[in-house]
């Protein structure tokens, strides 16, 4: 039993966090405003596992960067078109917004779990977040006919806070303290899992009521988004292996783990509460996909 729990700890944590988000949303709302801090901590622990030379190497990997950006900003938004056959325009708008968002900050964490290229995950997250200032308005204009404005100052500030500062802090700490950091970071797993519980629980909590309003629609949304995100990962990973076997799983994760927090903020600002169901379904579906992929890769 203990062996089963240790081998599947991350999957169990994800599923438990989702359930808690729906069963006890009131508790999750307590730290809703602290999720940014939790993401910074998660990024910091991931950054302790890389060196400056790893980031430099990733920056020169132009073919992988180009393909990853194509999957993130072209392939995934195109899958929204299939949703028009099943959902109302406002729901389709939510799907388009979810799928046109850049990779989540937790991409580096999931890349580590799947033994991918952490440095490349940090680089592609930064690039994609900056580009989303332009790509999200264009995608939403094409999908809904409505202009979405992404504040470049706010996005740059967020990018600095969530990605740049944790990376720099981790690299400076490693330079100041000479120790076996590989051994040291091997003991931070439980802390990172605890942070993950709070992030997922607190992210789902604000939108649980919208999911309960029409459970069948929410279930259908989860199925649709799970399939679409799964297709994105499969294409990214399969083609990515032809470009770089080391970065293929990272490209797959960056494609299917979207920045749900950004999508929620933009969606509520422009469309209001009716757009919540697909945005919450996106958060649930991508975490369920992570569980599925963990089982698949272990096999």
N, C-alpha and C positions, 0 to 999 in steps of 0.2 A: 504493500500500500504506500509506504513512504517513498519507494522508488518511483511509483506512478506519479505521485504528487510532485516530486522533484523534477521529473522529466517533462511534466506538463504544467509547471507552475505558471508560466506566462499566460497560457490559454485559459487556465482556471481563473486567473486574475481578471482577464478581459471579460469573460462571461459573467463573473460575479459583479464586476463594476457596472456592466450594462443592466443587470437585474436590479441592482441597488439604485441606479439612476431612475428606473421606472417605479420601483416600490417605495423608495424613500427620497423623493425629489426635494422635499423640504430641507433635509439634512445637507444634500448636495449643494443647495443654494447658499449655504453658510460660507463656503470658500469659493463661490463663483468668481468673485472679483480678485481672487489670489491665484487664479489659474496661470496668469502670466508669469508669476514668480516660480510656480511649479515647473513650467516649461523651461525657464532659464536654468533651473537646477538640473533638469533632465539633460539639457544641452551641455551644461558644464561637465557632468559626469561622462557624457559621450566624448567630449573634447579631450578629456584626460587620456584617452586611448589613442590619440594621434600625435604626430609631430608636424612642425612647420613645413618640412620637406614633403610630407604627404599632401598637404594642401597645394603646394607649388606644383607637384606632379599632376594633381587633378586638374588644375587650371590649364595645363597644357594639353589635356585630353579632349581636343576639340571635337572629334567624331562622336564621342560618347555624350558630350554636352549638347551637341546639336540634335542627336537622336532623342535624348531625354526631353528636351524642350519641345520637340515635335510631338512626342507622346502625351506630354502634359497639356499642351495648349492647342493641339490640333486633333489628335485621335480621340481623346476623352470627350471634348465638347461635341464632336461629331456623333458620338453615341446617343446624345440627347435626342437626335432626330427620331430614333426608334420609339421614344416615349410619347410622341405626339399621337400615336395610335391608341394609347391607353389612358392618357391623363388630360386634365383640363389645362388651358394655357398658363394659369398661374402656377400650377404644379410643374409644368414643363419649364417655366422660367426658373423655378427653384432648382430643378435638376441641372439646367444649363449653368446656373451660378455655382452650384456645388462642383461640377465637373470642370469648370473653367478656372477654378481657384488653383493657386500654386501648391506645392507639397507642404504638408504640415511640418511644424518645427520638430515633431517627434520622429520624422523620417530617419534621422541619424540614429536614434535609439532602436528603431525597428531594423535598420540596416545591420546594426551590431548583433541583434538577436538572430538574424539570418546569415551572420558571418559574411556580410558584404563589405564594401569599401566605404568606411565611415567618412573619410576625408572627402570623397567624391559626393557623398550625400550632403555634407555641409555646403560644398561649393554649388551643387545644383539647386539646393534650397534657396541659397542667397541669390543666384542668378534669376531663378524663376520668380521669386518674390518681387524683385525689382522690375522684371518684365511685365508682371501682372498689372502694373500701373497702366500699361497700354493695352494688354491683351484682354483683360476682363471687360472694359468698356466696349471694345470692338466685338467680342463674342456676344455679349448681352444685347448689343444693338442689332446684330444679325439675327439672334434667336428670338428677341421679343419686340424689337423696334423701339426699345426704350434705352436711353443713354444712362449708363451707370458711371458715376464719377468716383475714382479712387484717389484720395488725397495723397499726393506724392510725398509731402512732408511727413504726414502721419505714418505712411508705409516705410519710409526710410528710417524714421525714428524707431518704429517697431522692429525693423530688421536689425538695427544696431543693438537694440536692447536684448532681443531674443537670440541672435546668432553671433554677432561680432564680439560683444562684451564677454559672453561665456567662453568663446574660443580664446580670446586674448588672455583672459584671466587664467584659464587652464594652462596655456603655454607658458605664461610668466611663472605660475606656481611650479611647473615642472622644471623650469630653468633655475628657480631659486632653491628648490629642495631636490637634492640628488638622492633618489631612492629607486627601488624596483617598482615602477608605476604599474607595470603589467600585473604584478602580484597584488599591489594595493587596490587596483580597480576590480580585481576578481572578488573582492569582499563588499562591493557596493551594490550588488544585485538586488538584495532585499530592500534597500533604500529606494532604488529606482522602481521596483515593483510597487512599493507603497505610494510613491509619487504618481505612478501610472493609474492606480486605483482612484486617487483623488481627481486626476485630470479627466478621466472618462466619466466618472460619476458626476462631477460638477459640470461637465459640458452637456451631458444629456438632460440633467435636471430641469433647466429652464424651458424645454420644449416638450415635456412629457404630456402635458394637457392637450396639446394640439394633436398628438399621436392617438390619444384616447378618444378624441372626438369622432374619428372615423377609423376604427381599427382595421377593417378590411382594406381600405385604401392604403393605410400605413404598411400593412403586410405586403401588399402588392408592390408598393414603392421599394421596400426592402429587398424583395426578390429581384425586381428590375435592376436596382442599383448594385446589388451583389453580383449579378451576371455581368453588367457593364464593367464594373471595376475589375472583376475576374478576367474578363476579356482583355482589358487594358494591361493587367499584369502579365498575362500569358504572351501577348504580342511583344510587349517590351522586353520580357525576359528571354524569349526565344530568339528574337532578332538581335537583342543585346549581346547574347553569347557569341554571335558571329563577329561582333565588333570588339568586345572585350569580356572575356569570361569572368574577370575579377569584378567588373562593374555591372554585370547584367542584372543581378538580384537588386542592386541599388536602384537601377533605372526602373525596374518593376515596382519597387516600393514607392519611389517618388511619383510614379504614374497613378497609383491607386490609393495612396494615403494623402488625402487632400486637406487643405487648411480649412477645416469646418468652422473655426472661430471667425475667420475673416468673412466667409460666406454668410454666416449668421448676422454679423454686424451690417453688412451691405444689404442683405435681404430684408431685414427688419426696417432699415432706414428708408428703403425705396418702395417696398411692397407691403410692409406690415405683417401682421400675424398670419394671414392666409398662406404665406410662402414657407412657414415653418416646417410642415410635414416632410417635404423632400430633404430639407437641410438636416433635420434630425435623423431621417432614414439614412442619409449619407454617412453620418457619424457612426450609426449602428452597423450598417452594411460593411463599411471598410474595416471595422474592428472584427466582425464575424469572419471576413475574408482572411484577416491575419491569422485567426485561429485555424481556419481551414488550411492555409498555406503551411502553417507550422506542422500540422499533421501530415500533409503531403510530403514536405521535405524530409521529415523524419523517416518516412517510409522509403 
